[in-house]
Amino acid sequence: MKLLIVTVVEQFQKEILQLFKKAKIESFSGSEIDGYKNVESLLMTTSWFPSEKGGAESSLFFSFTEEEKIDELFDLIKEFNQNLDTNNPIKAVVVPIEKYI
């Protein structure tokens, strides 16, 4: 069992959900996040007015799943990212789990 973490800009949220389905990863959690490319842009968007938003609307998904399913998802993500016209590819990492209950 491993921990899979995926980040994606809001524009590709439907696509990553389809990729999860194709890889047979059926149990996962998600959360909306703000994504930033660099610290300078974060500092420039910091404001006294909380209604002004600086980050890109993004999503973070995570799943405790088997390595075979993760390998399939990585292949699908690589293929998806090769066909992008944007500088915001889907990103994924895997973290090994030492213990779980």
N, CA, C and O atoms as a printed pandas DataFrame, in Angstrom:
     atom_number atom_name residue_name chain_id  residue_number  x_coord  y_coord  z_coord
0              1         N          MET        A               1    0.853   -1.179    0.000
1              2        CA          MET        A               1    0.000    0.000    0.000
2              3         C          MET        A               1    0.897    1.241    0.000
3              4         O          MET        A               1    1.905    1.307    0.703
4              5         N          LYS        A               2    0.492    2.224   -0.816
5              6        CA          LYS        A               2    1.230    3.480   -0.927
6              7         C          LYS        A               2    0.250    4.645   -0.898
7              8         O          LYS        A               2   -0.944    4.484   -1.152
8              9         N          LEU        A               3    0.778    5.808   -0.587
9             10        CA          LEU        A               3   -0.030    7.031   -0.592
10            11         C          LEU        A               3    0.231    7.770   -1.891
11            12         O          LEU        A               3    1.362    8.162   -2.177
12            13         N          LEU        A               4   -0.810    7.955   -2.665
13            14        CA          LEU        A               4   -0.755    8.681   -3.929
14            15         C          LEU        A               4   -1.291   10.086   -3.690
15            16         O          LEU        A               4   -2.363   10.255   -3.110
16            17         N          ILE        A               5   -0.545   11.095   -4.139
17            18        CA          ILE        A               5   -0.976   12.486   -4.026
18            19         C          ILE        A               5   -0.934   13.103   -5.425
19            20         O          ILE        A               5    0.079   13.016   -6.119
20            21         N          VAL        A               6   -2.034   13.722   -5.831
21            22        CA          VAL        A               6   -2.144   14.314   -7.174
22            23         C          VAL        A               6   -2.634   15.743   -7.040
23            24         O          VAL        A               6   -3.577   16.021   -6.301
24            25         N          THR        A               7   -1.978   16.660   -7.770
25            26        CA          THR        A               7   -2.463   18.040   -7.841
26            27         C          THR        A               7   -2.791   18.369   -9.292
27            28         O          THR        A               7   -2.132   17.906  -10.223
28            29         N          VAL        A               8   -3.829   19.181   -9.454
29            30        CA          VAL        A               8   -4.309   19.513  -10.791
30            31         C          VAL        A               8   -4.998   20.873  -10.734
31            32         O          VAL        A               8   -5.677   21.186   -9.756
32            33         N          VAL        A               9   -4.826   21.683  -11.781
33            34        CA          VAL        A               9   -5.560   22.939  -11.850
34            35         C          VAL        A               9   -7.028   22.621  -12.114
35            36         O          VAL        A               9   -7.365   21.584  -12.687
36            37         N          GLU        A              10   -7.884   23.531  -11.687
37            38        CA          GLU        A              10   -9.330   23.319  -11.776
38            39         C          GLU        A              10   -9.767   22.930  -13.187
39            40         O          GLU        A              10  -10.703   22.148  -13.355
40            41         N          GLN        A              11   -9.100   23.466  -14.184
41            42        CA          GLN        A              11   -9.428   23.209  -15.585
42            43         C          GLN        A              11   -9.409   21.717  -15.930
43            44         O          GLN        A              11  -10.140   21.280  -16.818
44            45         N          PHE        A              12   -8.570   20.928  -15.228
45            46        CA          PHE        A              12   -8.423   19.511  -15.548
46            47         C          PHE        A              12   -9.029   18.589  -14.484
47            48         O          PHE        A              12   -8.693   17.405  -14.436
48            49         N          GLN        A              13   -9.900   19.103  -13.648
49            50        CA          GLN        A              13  -10.472   18.282  -12.581
50            51         C          GLN        A              13  -11.282   17.108  -13.142
51            52         O          GLN        A              13  -11.148   15.986  -12.653
52            53         N          LYS        A              14  -12.107   17.343  -14.142
53            54        CA          LYS        A              14  -12.896   16.254  -14.732
54            55         C          LYS        A              14  -11.991   15.191  -15.340
55            56         O          LYS        A              14  -12.260   13.994  -15.234
56            57         N          GLU        A              15  -10.923   15.641  -15.974
57            58        CA          GLU        A              15  -10.018   14.706  -16.629
58            59         C          GLU        A              15   -9.307   13.801  -15.625
59            60         O          GLU        A              15   -9.184   12.599  -15.858
60            61         N          ILE        A              16   -8.837   14.369  -14.509
61            62        CA          ILE        A              16   -8.138   13.522  -13.539
62            63         C          ILE        A              16   -9.104   12.518  -12.919
63            64         O          ILE        A              16   -8.711   11.391  -12.620
64            65         N          LEU        A              17  -10.358   12.909  -12.724
65            66        CA          LEU        A              17  -11.336   11.962  -12.189
66            67         C          LEU        A              17  -11.552   10.801  -13.168
67            68         O          LEU        A              17  -11.730    9.658  -12.747
68            69         N          GLN        A              18  -11.536   11.094  -14.460
69            70        CA          GLN        A              18  -11.652   10.037  -15.466
70            71         C          GLN        A              18  -10.420    9.134  -15.448
71            72         O          GLN        A              18  -10.535    7.919  -15.610
72            73         N          LEU        A              19   -9.243    9.728  -15.252
73            74        CA          LEU        A              19   -8.014    8.933  -15.201
74            75         C          LEU        A              19   -8.002    8.025  -13.969
75            76         O          LEU        A              19   -7.563    6.878  -14.047
76            77         N          PHE        A              20   -8.481    8.538  -12.839
77            78        CA          PHE        A              20   -8.608    7.701  -11.641
78            79         C          PHE        A              20   -9.500    6.496  -11.954
79            80         O          PHE        A              20   -9.179    5.367  -11.583
80            81         N          LYS        A              21  -10.606    6.741  -12.630
81            82        CA          LYS        A              21  -11.550    5.668  -12.953
82            83         C          LYS        A              21  -10.900    4.633  -13.872
83            84         O          LYS        A              21  -11.048    3.429  -13.659
84            85         N          LYS        A              22  -10.176    5.106  -14.902
85            86        CA          LYS        A              22   -9.502    4.185  -15.829
86            87         C          LYS        A              22   -8.456    3.336  -15.118
87            88         O          LYS        A              22   -8.243    2.179  -15.479
88            89         N          ALA        A              23   -7.799    3.910  -14.104
89            90        CA          ALA        A              23   -6.770    3.179  -13.354
90            91         C          ALA        A              23   -7.381    2.312  -12.255
91            92         O          ALA        A              23   -6.662    1.636  -11.519
92            93         N          LYS        A              24   -8.705    2.333  -12.148
93            94        CA          LYS        A              24   -9.451    1.551  -11.143
94            95         C          LYS        A              24   -9.119    1.974   -9.709
95            96         O          LYS        A              24   -9.128    1.154   -8.791
96            97         N          ILE        A              25   -8.826    3.272   -9.533
97            98        CA          ILE        A              25   -8.650    3.836   -8.200
98            99         C          ILE        A              25  -10.005    4.432   -7.827
99           100         O          ILE        A              25  -10.362    5.527   -8.263
100          101         N          GLU        A              26  -10.740    3.697   -7.020
101          102        CA          GLU        A              26  -12.120    4.071   -6.735
102          103         C          GLU        A              26  -12.287    4.789   -5.409
103          104         O          GLU        A              26  -13.293    5.465   -5.196
104          105         N          SER        A              27  -11.309    4.651   -4.506
105          106        CA          SER        A              27  -11.392    5.308   -3.199
106          107         C          SER        A              27  -10.313    6.369   -3.099
107          108         O          SER        A              27   -9.120    6.067   -3.129
108          109         N          PHE        A              28  -10.744    7.606   -2.980
109          110        CA          PHE        A              28   -9.800    8.716   -2.848
110          111         C          PHE        A              28  -10.506    9.884   -2.200
111          112         O          PHE        A              28  -11.733    9.917   -2.107
112          113         N          SER        A              29   -9.720   10.836   -1.757
113          114        CA          SER        A              29  -10.258   12.060   -1.161
114          115         C          SER        A              29   -9.721   13.242   -1.934
115          116         O          SER        A              29   -8.689   13.146   -2.598
116          117         N          GLY        A              30  -10.425   14.362   -1.846
117          118        CA          GLY        A              30   -9.994   15.547   -2.558
118          119         C          GLY        A              30  -10.297   16.815   -1.793
119          120         O          GLY        A              30  -11.134   16.839   -0.891
120          121         N          SER        A              31   -9.599   17.863   -2.174
121          122        CA          SER        A              31   -9.793   19.155   -1.525
122          123         C          SER        A              31   -9.418   20.262   -2.502
123          124         O          SER        A              31   -8.515   20.100   -3.324
124          125         N          GLU        A              32  -10.112   21.377   -2.406
125          126        CA          GLU        A              32   -9.763   22.541   -3.215
126          127         C          GLU        A              32   -8.592   23.253   -2.559
127          128         O          GLU        A              32   -8.551   23.408   -1.338
128          129         N          ILE        A              33   -7.637   23.685   -3.381
129          130        CA          ILE        A              33   -6.459   24.398   -2.887
130          131         C          ILE        A              33   -6.156   25.561   -3.829
131          132         O          ILE        A              33   -6.692   25.627   -4.935
132          133         N          ASP        A              34   -5.300   26.472   -3.390
133          134        CA          ASP        A              34   -4.779   27.526   -4.255
134          135         C          ASP        A              34   -3.357   27.150   -4.628
135          136         O          ASP        A              34   -2.542   26.853   -3.755
136          137         N          GLY        A              35   -3.054   27.161   -5.915
137          138        CA          GLY        A              35   -1.709   26.819   -6.374
138          139         C          GLY        A              35   -0.929   28.075   -6.742
139          140         O          GLY        A              35   -1.483   29.024   -7.298
140          141         N          TYR        A              36    0.354   28.069   -6.428
141          142        CA          TYR        A              36    1.246   29.189   -6.731
142          143         C          TYR        A              36    2.467   28.659   -7.452
143          144         O          TYR        A              36    2.981   27.594   -7.109
144          145         N          LYS        A              37    2.934   29.391   -8.444
145          146        CA          LYS        A              37    4.097   28.979   -9.221
146          147         C          LYS        A              37    5.407   29.325   -8.529
147          148         O          LYS        A              37    6.368   28.560   -8.609
148          149         N          ASN        A              38    5.459   30.483   -7.840
149          150        CA          ASN        A              38    6.691   30.867   -7.158
150          151         C          ASN        A              38    6.368   31.792   -5.995
151          152         O          ASN        A              38    5.253   32.305   -5.894
152          153         N          VAL        A              39    7.331   32.002   -5.127
153          154        CA          VAL        A              39    7.129   32.816   -3.929
154          155         C          VAL        A              39    6.868   34.271   -4.296
155          156         O          VAL        A              39    6.078   34.944   -3.635
156          157         N          GLU        A              40    7.516   34.758   -5.331
157          158        CA          GLU        A              40    7.354   36.151   -5.730
158          159         C          GLU        A              40    5.902   36.473   -6.059
159          160         O          GLU        A              40    5.400   37.525   -5.662
160          161         N          SER        A              41    5.218   35.581   -6.780
161          162        CA          SER        A              41    3.813   35.841   -7.121
162          163         C          SER        A              41    2.939   35.791   -5.875
163          164         O          SER        A              41    1.943   36.508   -5.789
164          165         N          LEU        A              42    3.301   34.957   -4.915
165          166        CA          LEU        A              42    2.552   34.894   -3.668
166          167         C          LEU        A              42    2.681   36.210   -2.917
167          168         O          LEU        A              42    1.694   36.737   -2.403
168          169         N          LEU        A              43    3.885   36.733   -2.855
169          170        CA          LEU        A              43    4.096   37.997   -2.146
170          171         C          LEU        A              43    3.399   39.157   -2.846
171          172         O          LEU        A              43    2.885   40.062   -2.189
172          173         N          MET        A              44    3.379   39.135   -4.160
173          174        CA          MET        A              44    2.750   40.219   -4.914
174          175         C          MET        A              44    1.238   40.208   -4.741
175          176         O          MET        A              44    0.600   41.257   -4.832
176          177         N          THR        A              45    0.656   39.040   -4.494
177          178        CA          THR        A              45   -0.797   38.961   -4.394
178          179         C          THR        A              45   -1.293   39.084   -2.963
179          180         O          THR        A              45   -2.500   39.142   -2.729
180          181         N          THR        A              46   -0.383   39.125   -2.010
181          182        CA          THR        A              46   -0.801   39.297   -0.631
182          183         C          THR        A              46   -1.419   40.673   -0.490
183          184         O          THR        A              46   -0.842   41.668   -0.928
184          185         N          SER        A              47   -2.588   40.730    0.119
185          186        CA          SER        A              47   -3.339   41.964    0.165
186          187         C          SER        A              47   -4.010   42.129    1.517
187          188         O          SER        A              47   -4.246   41.158    2.236
188          189         N          TRP        A              48   -4.311   43.372    1.845
189          190        CA          TRP        A              48   -5.073   43.652    3.057
190          191         C          TRP        A              48   -6.539   43.287    2.856
191          192         O          TRP        A              48   -7.303   43.191    3.817
192          193         N          PHE        A              49   -6.918   43.088    1.614
193          194        CA          PHE        A              49   -8.314   42.827    1.293
194          195         C          PHE        A              49   -8.495   41.354    0.954
195          196         O          PHE        A              49   -8.087   40.917   -0.122
196          197         N          PRO        A              50   -9.098   40.580    1.851
197          198        CA          PRO        A              50   -9.185   39.133    1.634
198          199         C          PRO        A              50  -10.004   38.711    0.423
199          200         O          PRO        A              50   -9.918   37.555    0.011
200          201         N          SER        A              51  -10.787   39.597   -0.157
201          202        CA          SER        A              51  -11.572   39.215   -1.334
202          203         C          SER        A              51  -10.692   39.088   -2.573
203          204         O          SER        A              51  -11.106   38.477   -3.558
204          205         N          GLU        A              52   -9.491   39.651   -2.540
205          206        CA          GLU        A              52   -8.585   39.541   -3.680
206          207         C          GLU        A              52   -7.819   38.236   -3.577
207          208         O          GLU        A              52   -7.158   37.966   -2.574
208          209         N          LYS        A              53   -7.914   37.431   -4.624
209          210        CA          LYS        A              53   -7.306   36.117   -4.614
210          211         C          LYS        A              53   -6.132   36.068   -5.579
211          212         O          LYS        A              53   -6.227   36.582   -6.694
212          213         N          GLY        A              54   -5.031   35.461   -5.170
213          214        CA          GLY        A              54   -3.852   35.449   -6.018
214          215         C          GLY        A              54   -3.510   34.110   -6.623
215          216         O          GLY        A              54   -2.910   34.069   -7.697
216          217         N          GLY        A              55   -3.867   33.001   -5.977
217          218        CA          GLY        A              55   -3.473   31.685   -6.451
218          219         C          GLY        A              55   -4.403   31.146   -7.516
219          220         O          GLY        A              55   -5.525   31.618   -7.699
220          221         N          ALA        A              56   -3.898   30.137   -8.213
221          222        CA          ALA        A              56   -4.712   29.452   -9.213
222          223         C          ALA        A              56   -5.591   28.427   -8.512
223          224         O          ALA        A              56   -5.109   27.668   -7.671
224          225         N          GLU        A              57   -6.855   28.399   -8.848
225          226        CA          GLU        A              57   -7.758   27.417   -8.247
226          227         C          GLU        A              57   -7.341   26.030   -8.709
227          228         O          GLU        A              57   -7.260   25.753   -9.905
228          229         N          SER        A              58   -7.078   25.169   -7.740
229          230        CA          SER        A              58   -6.565   23.835   -8.015
230          231         C          SER        A              58   -7.243   22.826   -7.098
231          232         O          SER        A              58   -8.018   23.186   -6.211
232          233         N          SER        A              59   -6.933   21.559   -7.331
233          234        CA          SER        A              59   -7.444   20.485   -6.483
234          235         C          SER        A              59   -6.307   19.562   -6.108
235          236         O          SER        A              59   -5.360   19.369   -6.871
236          237         N          LEU        A              60   -6.416   18.997   -4.921
237          238        CA          LEU        A              60   -5.471   18.000   -4.443
238          239         C          LEU        A              60   -6.272   16.743   -4.142
239          240         O          LEU        A              60   -7.288   16.794   -3.451
240          241         N          PHE        A              61   -5.806   15.615   -4.667
241          242        CA          PHE        A              61   -6.441   14.329   -4.423
242          243         C          PHE        A              61   -5.423   13.407   -3.786
243          244         O          PHE        A              61   -4.235   13.470   -4.103
244          245         N          PHE        A              62   -5.886   12.545   -2.882
245          246        CA          PHE        A              62   -4.991   11.537   -2.339
246          247         C          PHE        A              62   -5.731   10.233   -2.141
247          248         O          PHE        A              62   -6.943   10.196   -1.929
248          249         N          SER        A              63   -4.949    9.157   -2.220
249          250        CA          SER        A              63   -5.533    7.821   -2.105
250          251         C          SER        A              63   -4.497    6.867   -1.534
251          252         O          SER        A              63   -3.322    6.927   -1.894
252          253         N          PHE        A              64   -4.934    5.992   -0.648
253          254        CA          PHE        A              64   -4.125    4.878   -0.189
254          255         C          PHE        A              64   -4.487    3.717   -1.108
255          256         O          PHE        A              64   -5.608    3.211   -1.065
256          257         N          THR        A              65   -3.536    3.298   -1.938
257          258        CA          THR        A              65   -3.880    2.304   -2.956
258          259         C          THR        A              65   -2.692    1.416   -3.299
259          260         O          THR        A              65   -1.582    1.624   -2.808
260          261         N          GLU        A              66   -2.940    0.434   -4.141
261          262        CA          GLU        A              66   -1.931   -0.539   -4.521
262          263         C          GLU        A              66   -1.029   -0.001   -5.633
263          264         O          GLU        A              66   -1.433    0.835   -6.442
264          265         N          GLU        A              67    0.197   -0.504   -5.646
265          266        CA          GLU        A              67    1.217   -0.026   -6.578
266          267         C          GLU        A              67    0.811   -0.229   -8.045
267          268         O          GLU        A              67    1.104    0.621   -8.886
268          269         N          GLU        A              68    0.140   -1.348   -8.361
269          270        CA          GLU        A              68   -0.241   -1.618   -9.755
270          271         C          GLU        A              68   -1.192   -0.538  -10.287
271          272         O          GLU        A              68   -1.070   -0.103  -11.432
272          273         N          LYS        A              69   -2.118   -0.121   -9.460
273          274        CA          LYS        A              69   -3.067    0.918   -9.869
274          275         C          LYS        A              69   -2.358    2.262  -10.040
275          276         O          LYS        A              69   -2.689    3.041  -10.934
276          277         N          ILE        A              70   -1.387    2.518   -9.179
277          278        CA          ILE        A              70   -0.615    3.768   -9.272
278          279         C          ILE        A              70    0.198    3.776  -10.563
279          280         O          ILE        A              70    0.268    4.798  -11.246
280          281         N          ASP        A              71    0.815    2.639  -10.901
281          282        CA          ASP        A              71    1.591    2.554  -12.145
282          283         C          ASP        A              71    0.707    2.859  -13.354
283          284         O          ASP        A              71    1.120    3.573  -14.268
284          285         N          GLU        A              72   -0.496    2.318  -13.352
285          286        CA          GLU        A              72   -1.443    2.569  -14.449
286          287         C          GLU        A              72   -1.807    4.053  -14.507
287          288         O          GLU        A              72   -1.835    4.642  -15.587
288          289         N          LEU        A              73   -2.082    4.653  -13.357
289          290        CA          LEU        A              73   -2.433    6.072  -13.328
290          291         C          LEU        A              73   -1.272    6.929  -13.819
291          292         O          LEU        A              73   -1.485    7.876  -14.576
292          293         N          PHE        A              74   -0.049    6.613  -13.400
293          294        CA          PHE        A              74    1.114    7.386  -13.851
294          295         C          PHE        A              74    1.247    7.326  -15.372
295          296         O          PHE        A              74    1.545    8.339  -16.004
296          297         N          ASP        A              75    1.028    6.149  -15.967
297          298        CA          ASP        A              75    1.084    6.028  -17.432
298          299         C          ASP        A              75    0.025    6.918  -18.081
299          300         O          ASP        A              75    0.297    7.592  -19.075
300          301         N          LEU        A              76   -1.172    6.917  -17.521
301          302        CA          LEU        A              76   -2.258    7.744  -18.061
302          303         C          LEU        A              76   -1.951    9.235  -17.909
303          304         O          LEU        A              76   -2.216   10.019  -18.820
304          305         N          ILE        A              77   -1.402    9.624  -16.775
305          306        CA          ILE        A              77   -1.053   11.038  -16.551
306          307         C          ILE        A              77    0.052   11.474  -17.499
307          308         O          ILE        A              77   -0.011   12.570  -18.055
308          309         N          LYS        A              78    1.072   10.627  -17.696
309          310        CA          LYS        A              78    2.157   10.967  -18.630
310          311         C          LYS        A              78    1.603   11.213  -20.030
311          312         O          LYS        A              78    1.967   12.185  -20.693
312          313         N          GLU        A              79    0.726   10.325  -20.465
313          314        CA          GLU        A              79    0.107   10.471  -21.788
314          315         C          GLU        A              79   -0.710   11.761  -21.868
315          316         O          GLU        A              79   -0.624   12.493  -22.854
316          317         N          PHE        A              80   -1.497   12.036  -20.834
317          318        CA          PHE        A              80   -2.310   13.255  -20.793
318          319         C          PHE        A              80   -1.426   14.503  -20.856
319          320         O          PHE        A              80   -1.703   15.423  -21.625
320          321         N          ASN        A              81   -0.374   14.533  -20.058
321          322        CA          ASN        A              81    0.490   15.709  -19.983
322          323         C          ASN        A              81    1.243   15.975  -21.281
323          324         O          ASN        A              81    1.577   17.123  -21.575
324          325         N          GLN        A              82    1.514   14.932  -22.061
325          326        CA          GLN        A              82    2.227   15.110  -23.332
326          327         C          GLN        A              82    1.411   15.891  -24.351
327          328         O          GLN        A              82    1.972   16.470  -25.282
328          329         N          ASN        A              83    0.103   15.913  -24.185
329          330        CA          ASN        A              83   -0.776   16.566  -25.156
330          331         C          ASN        A              83   -1.285   17.922  -24.690
331          332         O          ASN        A              83   -2.248   18.443  -25.251
332          333         N          LEU        A              84   -0.652   18.505  -23.667
333          334        CA          LEU        A              84   -1.123   19.783  -23.119
334          335         C          LEU        A              84   -0.563   20.978  -23.865
335          336         O          LEU        A              84    0.569   20.954  -24.349
336          337         N          ASP        A              85   -1.378   22.027  -23.951
337          338        CA          ASP        A              85   -0.930   23.294  -24.517
338          339         C          ASP        A              85   -0.708   24.322  -23.414
339          340         O          ASP        A              85   -0.554   25.510  -23.698
340          341         N          THR        A              86   -0.689   23.880  -22.163
341          342        CA          THR        A              86   -0.570   24.774  -21.025
342          343         C          THR        A              86    0.670   24.416  -20.210
343          344         O          THR        A              86    1.279   23.366  -20.413
344          345         N          ASN        A              87    1.028   25.289  -19.302
345          346        CA          ASN        A              87    2.183   25.067  -18.438
346          347         C          ASN        A              87    1.737   24.548  -17.068
347          348         O          ASN        A              87    2.441   24.737  -16.076
348          349         N          ASN        A              88    0.585   23.902  -17.009
349          350        CA          ASN        A              88    0.046   23.389  -15.752
350          351         C          ASN        A              88   -0.266   21.896  -15.858
351          352         O          ASN        A              88   -1.435   21.510  -15.863
352          353         N          PRO        A              89    0.766   21.053  -15.945
353          354        CA          PRO        A              89    0.495   19.624  -16.066
354          355         C          PRO        A              89   -0.058   19.049  -14.771
355          356         O          PRO        A              89    0.087   19.637  -13.699
356          357         N          ILE        A              90   -0.690   17.898  -14.889
357          358        CA          ILE        A              90   -1.099   17.150  -13.706
358          359         C          ILE        A              90    0.179   16.643  -13.052
359          360         O          ILE        A              90    1.066   16.123  -13.729
360          361         N          LYS        A              91    0.270   16.794  -11.743
361          362        CA          LYS        A              91    1.454   16.328  -11.011
362          363         C          LYS        A              91    1.025   15.267  -10.012
363          364         O          LYS        A              91   -0.044   15.362   -9.409
364          365         N          ALA        A              92    1.872   14.254   -9.840
365          366        CA          ALA        A              92    1.563   13.165   -8.919
366          367         C          ALA        A              92    2.840   12.695   -8.237
367          368         O          ALA        A              92    3.915   12.693   -8.837
368          369         N          VAL        A              93    2.708   12.300   -6.983
369          370        CA          VAL        A              93    3.815   11.724   -6.222
370          371         C          VAL        A              93    3.294   10.508   -5.463
371          372         O          VAL        A              93    2.094   10.369   -5.225
372          373         N          VAL        A              94    4.217    9.638   -5.090
373          374        CA          VAL        A              94    3.885    8.453   -4.312
374          375         C          VAL        A              94    4.752    8.449   -3.062
375          376         O          VAL        A              94    5.958    8.690   -3.116
376          377         N          VAL        A              95    4.106    8.169   -1.935
377          378        CA          VAL        A              95    4.797    8.117   -0.657
378          379         C          VAL        A              95    4.608    6.709   -0.083
379          380         O          VAL        A              95    3.476    6.241    0.038
380          381         N          PRO        A              96    5.704    6.029    0.273
381          382        CA          PRO        A              96    5.537    4.697    0.860
382          383         C          PRO        A              96    4.920    4.775    2.252
383          384         O          PRO        A              96    5.143    5.734    2.990
384          385         N          ILE        A              97    4.154    3.770    2.595
385          386        CA          ILE        A              97    3.499    3.694    3.898
386          387         C          ILE        A              97    4.196    2.593    4.700
387          388         O          ILE        A              97    4.253    1.444    4.262
388          389         N          GLU        A              98    4.724    2.946    5.870
389          390        CA          GLU        A              98    5.397    1.949    6.690
390          391         C          GLU        A              98    4.422    1.123    7.507
391          392         O          GLU        A              98    4.598   -0.088    7.647
392          393         N          LYS        A              99    3.399    1.760    8.045
393          394        CA          LYS        A              99    2.389    1.071    8.840
394          395         C          LYS        A              99    1.026    1.648    8.545
395          396         O          LYS        A              99    0.903    2.824    8.204
396          397         N          TYR        A             100    0.012    0.837    8.673
397          398        CA          TYR        A             100   -1.360    1.340    8.582
398          399         C          TYR        A             100   -2.296    0.381    9.298
399          400         O          TYR        A             100   -1.974   -0.789    9.507
400          401         N          ILE        A             101   -3.444    0.891    9.663
401          402        CA          ILE        A             101   -4.453    0.078   10.356
402          403         C          ILE        A             101   -5.712    0.055    9.503
403          404         O          ILE        A             101   -6.703   -0.570    9.882
